[in-house]
């Protein structure tokens, strides 16, 4: 890339930087994006750059691959139903250990190394995420969000810190629950009245079959997203992603983005370029 191209990219980004300065953007980070060092570092730099230009990023993370690794070490077979992890008591102990400890602090440390300042918390802190067990305990210790208490986040964001939140909540009786990180990101984005919700995934975005080929849907509205769910076109791990976007959009956020986290700097490409990189769902 020559100097002229670099200047052109900066010029293209300027109106977006001006538009989103001071606005909150919630980013869900997880999946295979976590596994490769160069992808992790690209995400951390993207988040740091957003913070430097005045955007207020909030990170929600899962940690499925890391959880599976530790379950296998302990001879516990991972079990999924409808795209959600079935979580018994032993699995819940591993989920807490991995998400609240190992994964959360890895992200905090990575962002801090860029010069920005991140603060790691879980949904247990300050009762940030209150939940109830999903579908009469059909998935064990898996939660359905009942309330988000964003007051704990407001002073952190106001001071320029980047909250990094692990997707564990609790019942009113203090029982820890594993909650799908996509749903957590959607509900927190709505509670914060965020400008955007961005989901980093292992696919280019939402795909549809066209002439026996998978093609990317670059834009869709809320009605079209609901239709994909109703017609059972999206399944497994993609379904929670679209559902959380639908719920967040219905509660007032302006756009949800499902983008390919396997591409370096995909966050910046989606937010600060005219063409974007994944699927954008508008209200």
N, C-alpha and C positions, 0 to 999 in steps of 0.2 A: 504494500500500500504506500503510495507516494504522499507528499505533504498536501497536495491539492485535494486528494480524496479524504484525508483526515479532516481538513478544514470543512469540506462539504458535509461530512457526517456530523460535526459539531454544530454546523449551521442548521441542519435538519432537526437536531435534538433541541435547539434553543426554545422554540415555542412550547414544546412539551415540558421542558424544565420549568418554564415560567408558569405554565398552567397548573402543574402539580406541586409546586413549591408550597410547603405548609400543609399539604394534604396527607392523609394516612393511606398507606397501601399495605394490605395484609398479604403475606407470601406464605404459601404452604410448601414446605421443603421436606422431601422424603424419597423413598424408593431407591433406584439404582444411582440416582444423582449423588447419593451419599457415599457410594462405594469407591469412586475414582478420585484420586487426590486432585487432579487438574480441574475436575468439575466442581468439587467442593470449594477450591480456592477461587474459581471464577464466580461462584454464587456469593462467596464472602466479599469479593471485590465489588460485585454489582450492588450488594446491599450497602456497602460502605459508600459507594459513589452516590447512591440515592440519598443517603443521609447528608453527605457533603453539599449537595445542591439544594437542600431544604425540604426534600420529601421525608416523610415520617414512616419508615418501614417497621412492620411488626412481623416477626417470624413465628409460624406455627410449625412444629415438626412432628413427624412420626419416627419410625425406625424399624420398619418391618423386617428388612434383611438382617439387621443386627440381632433383632429378637429371635428370628429363626435360627441364626447361628448358635446362639446360647441355648435355645431349646434342644437343638440336636446334640450339643455337647452333654446335655443332661438326659439324653435319650427320651425326650418328650416330643411327640409327633405334632407338628403344627396342624391345626384344623380350622377350616374356613367354611362359612355358610353365608350365601348371598353376598359374597365379597367382603364379609366382616370376620375378624378372627374370633373363634370361640375360645373363651378365656376362663379356665378353671382356676382354682386357688393357687396352684403351683405356677401356672403360666402367668398369673397376675403378679406374683412376686418377681418373676423375670422381667415382665413388662416395666414395672416400677424401677427396677435396678437399671435397666438399659436406657429407658427414656429419660428419667429424672437425673440419672447420674452420667453414664458414659456418653450418650449421644448429645444431651443438652450442653454439657460442658465442652465437648468437642466443637460445637457450633459457636459457643460464646468465645472460646479461645481463638478460633479461626477469625472471627470478626474483629476481636480486639487486636489481633496482630496486624490488621490493616490500618490501625490508628483510630478507628471508630470505637465506641464503647457500647458493648452489649451487656444485658443483665439476664441471667437465666432463671426462670421460674417455672412452676408447674401449675396446672389447674387447681391444685390443692391450696396454693398460697393465697391467703386472704379470701378463701372460698371463691376464687376467680371463676371456676366452672362447677356449678351444682348440677347434679344429674340423677336420674333414676335408672334402675336396671331395665335393659331393653326387652320389650315383648315378653313380659312375665318370665324373665330369666332364661329366655330361649338360647342366649349366647353366653350364659354364665355371668362373669363380672365384666360385662360390656354395658356402657352407659348410653342413654339418650339424654341430651342436654335439656335441662329445664330452666336454667337461668345463668346469665353471664354477668358477673359483677366487675365492670370495667374500671371502677374507681381506683383500683390498685394500679392500673396501667397509666392513667392520666398524668400523674406527676412524673413518671419515668419518661413518657413521650415528650412532655412539656420541657423537660431538662435536656432533651436531645439524646437520651439513651435509647438503645434498640432492644425492646423486649424479645426474648427468645423463649417460647412457651411450649412445654411438652404436653401432649394430648391426654392427660390423666385428670379426671374429675373426681368428685366424691358425692355421696348421698348426704342428706341432712343429718344422718347418724355417723358420718365420718368414714363410711366404707369406700375404699378406693375403687374406681371403675376405669377400665380401658375404653377410650372413646376414639372413634375413627378421626384421624387428624384432618381429613377433608371437611367433615361436619364441624369440627372445632373452628377451623379457619373461617368457614362460612358464617357461623354464629358470632364469632368475635368481630369479623368485618362489619356485620350489621350493627352490633352493639356499639362499635366505635364510630359508626357512620362513615366508614372508609370510602375513599374514592374508587378503589379497585380491589378486587380479590384475584390473586394470581396463584394458580395451582401448577407446580412443576411436576411433570409426569414422565413416564417412560415411552410415550408415543408423541407423534407430531401434533396431536390435538384430537378433536372429534372427527372420526372418519366415516364416510358413507360408501356403500358399494355403487359404482357407476361403471357399467359395461365390464363387469367382472374385475374391476380394479378398485382399490381403496383410494379415495380422494379426500383431501382435507376440506372440511367446512370452515372457511375463514371467518364468517360472521353468521350469527343467527339471533333471533329475538327470543323473548321469554316463552312465547306461545310455541315456537318451533322446538325449543328445548323440552318443554313439557310433552310435546307430541312424540319425541324420541323415547321418552320414558313410557308413555302410554302404549306405544306400539312395540315395546320391548326390543327396540333396535340396539340400544346400548345395554351391556350386561357386565356382570362381575365387577372388577375394580373401577371401571369407568362410570358405572351407575352412581356410586356415592359422590363422585366429583360433579356430575351434572346436577344431582339433587341438591348439593350444598350451594351451587351457584344459583339455582332456582330460588331456594329459600332466602339467600342473601339479597338477590335482586328484588324479590317480593317485599323485603323489609327496607328497601330504599337505597342500596348501593347502586352505583351507576353502571358498572361493568364487571363481568367475571371473565377470566382468561385461563384457558387450559393450554399449556405450552410444553414444548419438548425440553426438559431439563438436561437432556444428554448433549445439547448443543451449548457450547461455551457462550456465556453472556446472553443467554436467551431472555433473561429478565429485561435487560437494557434494550435488546432488539425489539421486544414487544412493546415497551413503554415509550421509547424515544425515537422510533422510526415510523415513517408513513405506512409502510407495508406490513409491519408486524411480523409475527413468526408462527403463531398458533391459531386457536379458535377463540374468538371474542363473542361473548353472549351479552347482548344489551337488554335493558329493561323495556 
